[in-house]
Amino acid sequence: MEHTVTLNDGNNIPAVGFGVFMIPNNGPTYEATLAALRAGYRHIDTAAAYMNESDVGKAVRASGVKREDVFITSKLWLQDFGYEAAKKGIDTSLDHLGLDYMDLYLLHQPYGDVTGAWRALEEAKKAGKIKSIGVSNMSPKFWQNLVPHFETLPAVNQVECNPFFQQRELRKILDPLHVKLEAWYPLGHGNADLLNHSAIVALAQKYHKNAGQIILRFEVQDGLITLPKSTNPQRIKSNLEIFDFELSAEEMQSLRALDTGKGSHDPDAPGVGERLLNAYKIHD
Ligand code: A2P
């Protein structure tokens, strides 16, 4: 049975979600999402910029899992920031997913007219189109600059996070506000140094688990929502099999010590917003 976490708006979210970043639409995302739902995942994380929302919607319908039993997240892309554009972007995501509501919708990146876009999300929440709203890729700096201008507090901030990059500074800001951190690249995007790290391999041997399961268990036990991605049916299944063992307090501490404070993505680097906008053109 999957573990759920309660958000600051009272909604529940499964602690492990299936991430579909970089899985192509028209087949591969459909297959992977269907495999995930059959393996027991009840939380799928997509985005307008992944260009695969329609396959996610199709897989949910084909799975036979009731709509209210699956938690679906998508994200508004930078091209649709600003109040008016965001209103349209939300409807386009619903249309591509083939759904009449999304469980969670995020501002994918913190650049451009973020506060205008956020107002559109707040309104869509009131209108019942979205149950929970949040942000993504907000470093402490972006959070401190932008969120004080929001009327409502985000439910989550989805950022890069794994044992080598634990986001401790950000978590000091989010924890007192009961804002949940969602981890993208939770396995370091398949980073071999992480998956083969001696501390992780030793725990994998002890608990008869694989390295990925130790990492994901660590993240969930440390209070994160984690979004592993895989297109391999066995790994899809195994990444959810983390609720039948528990790491001790000392083991948790030993994994907390792996933090280097550095990841692959720095939201504060100059020109990032522009580079991303140019890299992902999702419509004219
Ligand atoms: P694959 O799709 O072949 O399973 P992240 O979620 O951090 O982005 O990591 C995803 C990458 O890690 C993918 O390349 C995926 O490859 C691989 N991966 C997913 N689950 C595991 C696992 N349990 N052990 C090792 N590699 C994994």
Residues whose N, C-alpha, C, O or C-beta is under 5 A from the ligand:
A	BS01	A2P	Y185 P186 L187 G188 H189 G190 G212 Q213 L227 P228 K229 S230 T231 N232 R235
